[in-house]
């Protein structure tokens, strides 16, 4: 089970240090068995985005701006409770956090460059419209 150990890579050489991740465990709602009332399988993972030193400054600003609605005092919170085992929930939360940060720190897409429509195409379209109009006008049996 290799996801938990080692650095948690966001993109390229940038990764989340384990020291900056805060874990909390609680009882999970939902299905389970006899074991469910005693095990803290729900995982809450917190990452202090505002105070982190592990992200490049540009990424950090970008992420703070894009995740503005999700942050509580600069902290990103991710919960996972879909699995019955705490271990798998930890993995799920970690995967969710890294993909969220990868998305939030991605460079903005290139702006679209306008292209001009060639004049010939436009003229052909107008010619065809006129032709179509003539065809339709010819169908009304006025001069019979």
C-alpha positions in Angstrom: 0.0 0.0 0.0 2.4 2.6 -1.3 0.2 5.8 -1.5 0.6 6.8 2.1 4.3 6.5 2.5 6.7 9.0 0.9 6.0 12.4 -0.5 2.6 13.1 -1.9 3.3 14.6 -5.3 1.1 17.3 -6.7 2.8 18.0 -10.0 6.4 17.8 -11.2 8.8 18.0 -8.3 6.4 19.7 -5.9 5.0 17.5 -3.2 3.1 17.9 0.1 5.2 17.2 3.2 3.6 14.8 5.7 4.5 17.3 8.5 2.0 19.9 7.1 -0.9 17.5 7.0 -3.3 17.4 9.9 -5.4 14.2 10.3 -8.6 13.8 12.4 -10.6 10.6 12.8 -14.2 10.2 13.8 -17.0 7.7 13.6 -18.3 7.4 10.1 -22.0 7.4 9.3 -23.3 4.9 6.8 -23.0 1.2 6.4 -20.8 -1.1 8.5 -21.1 -4.1 10.7 -20.7 -4.9 14.4 -17.4 -3.1 14.2 -18.8 0.3 13.0 -19.7 1.8 16.4 -16.3 1.4 17.8 -14.0 2.4 14.9 -13.1 5.9 13.9 -13.0 5.3 10.2 -14.0 8.7 8.9 -11.0 10.8 8.0 -10.7 14.5 7.9 -7.5 15.9 6.3 -6.5 19.5 6.8 -3.8 21.4 4.9 -2.9 25.0 5.8 -2.6 26.5 2.3 -2.1 30.0 3.6 0.9 29.1 5.8 2.6 26.4 3.7 6.1 26.8 2.6 6.1 23.7 0.4 4.3 25.3 -2.6 6.0 27.8 -5.0 4.6 31.4 -4.3 2.9 31.6 -7.7 1.1 28.3 -7.1 0.1 29.3 -3.6 -1.5 32.6 -4.7 -3.3 30.8 -7.6 -4.6 28.1 -5.3 -5.7 30.6 -2.6 -7.6 32.5 -5.3 -9.3 29.5 -6.9 -10.2 27.7 -3.7 -11.4 30.8 -2.0 -14.9 29.4 -1.4 -13.6 26.2 0.1 -11.1 27.6 2.6 -11.6 28.2 6.3 -8.9 30.6 7.5 -6.6 29.5 4.7 -7.1 25.8 5.5 -8.3 23.2 3.0 -10.4 20.5 4.5 -11.0 17.1 2.8 -13.2 14.4 4.3 -13.5 10.8 3.3 -15.8 8.2 4.7 -16.8 6.0 1.8 -14.7 3.0 2.9 -15.0 0.9 6.0 -11.3 0.9 6.8 -9.6 4.0 8.1 -6.6 3.3 6.0 -8.5 3.3 2.7 -10.3 6.5 3.8 -6.9 8.1 4.5 -5.7 7.2 1.0 -8.9 8.5 -0.5 -8.6 11.8 1.4 -5.0 12.2 0.3 -5.8 11.5 -3.3 -8.6 14.0 -3.2 -6.4 16.7 -1.6 -3.5 16.2 -4.1 -5.8 16.3 -7.1 -7.6 19.4 -5.7 -4.3 21.2 -5.3 -3.0 20.0 -8.6 -6.1 21.5 -10.3 -6.0 24.7 -8.3 -2.4 25.4 -9.0 -2.5 24.6 -12.8 -1.5 27.4 -15.0 -4.5 29.3 -16.6 -5.3 28.2 -20.1 -4.0 30.3 -23.0 -6.3 33.0 -24.2 -8.1 32.2 -27.4 -6.9 34.0 -30.5 -9.5 35.3 -32.8 -9.4 34.1 -36.4 -10.9 35.9 -39.3 -13.4 34.3 -41.6 -12.1 34.5 -45.2 -14.1 36.8 -47.4 -14.8 34.2 -50.0 -16.6 32.0 -47.5 -18.9 34.8 -46.4 -19.7 35.8 -50.0 -20.5 32.2 -50.9 -22.8 31.9 -47.9 -24.7 35.1 -48.9 -24.9 33.8 -52.5 -26.4 30.5 -51.4 -28.9 32.3 -49.1 -30.0 34.4 -52.1 -30.3 31.4 -54.3 -32.4 29.6 -51.6 -34.7 32.6 -51.3 -35.2 32.6 -55.1 -36.1 28.9 -55.1 -38.6 29.4 -52.3 -40.1 32.5 -54.0 -40.5 30.4 -57.1 -42.7 27.9 -55.2 -45.5 30.4 -54.4 -47.9 29.9 -57.2 -48.9 33.6 -57.7 -48.8 33.8 -61.5 -50.8 30.7 -62.4 
